[in-house]
């Protein structure tokens, strides 16, 4: 029997399907992702969690005229399958093949080449502003995860976007429920009212009427707005976004495709800053990824039946990351002033052993490299000996802090850069090829590279 997926060569083909067929398509996409990534490796768990959401966005928005901007982009595999890259998807992360992240040169549906976090709202706001200046009515949608939203750049962009009142839709894909938990059916009922087009037309008309009442109008309007925000704050976690100038809707079940499509359809009529909070499960549809989402966030080839990694090539006794992690833990035993810092990469930088043995001296600051460096400077100023482990390409985001907070202060912070050089499968956004160039000219900075794991 022919798959629905085989008939889709662009989002235009997707829009020919009946909405009742979309759950079947989601199942087919998940199977395709699992089959291909099990052979090639890749970012599986995040992409599995975003399948229904990706389908709904392409189903309701007129892409590529309307633009979807991905944050980080490791959740975009379903997007690639739906945008003309299905036949080449088996070349994922291979030389000359499909990139593991959105890539401008690969497709007109990839608005930006991305791989670092927290950039999407800023670039989207710039694109919306450019469209406005050109009198272009095309829509712009941001797809951002809860971890990336915690980055400082994302909050700076939210603050600006809310102030400008531009027409921008930010879809918050919350796959860890890390912001807040919804309060059951009351929240769902309230959101069904708030997203209803009739409610929003009446709301807008009433605002204009109330504000037009002589003397008391503006005061009455402010009181009504505070009442609405207070009601929403009782049952939904969106008051922060409301204070930043966004209208907040959600949380919505990100795997209920009927609910997602109806909500997005209702919200399309609102031309203002909007946050749609969607709850998804990382690894959805593959039990091993659901149980171990961190393992399947970025994985090598694995056995689909068991979920276990394939050992196709003999492994070296020790690689750089392992050697560094082992040595950091050894030094930590000898000196209780040594502390370790990373920016959401304890596994990738090898600091898991240190974290397990010295939990009180290990700090994962989240996706916040600039803060990690500033925090390390404070630790050093306080008499401790910080070891700050960050990917080479990600440390670029903390260049000013290295100069202003560490070098200028002559503070002893040890930076350990993982993923230096060409990194192959992850592509240009992850190539650590500039570290020597941007580090060696900084005063007080000594740059060294290990010659062996010992």
PyMOL commands that set and color helices and strands:
alter all, ss='L'
color gray80, all
select helices_A, chain A and resi 5-7+11-14+19-40+44-49+51-60+77-82+89-91+120-133+146-149+152-164+184-194+197-211+217-235+239-243+257-267+287-291+320-334+346-349+352-357+359-361+369-381+392-407+424-426+428-430+435-439
alter helices_A, ss='H'
color red, helices_A
select strands_A, chain A and resi 67-70+140-145+169-174+247-253+274-279+338-342+362-364+385-391+414-418
alter strands_A, ss='S'
color yellow, strands_A
deselect
rebuild
show_as cartoon
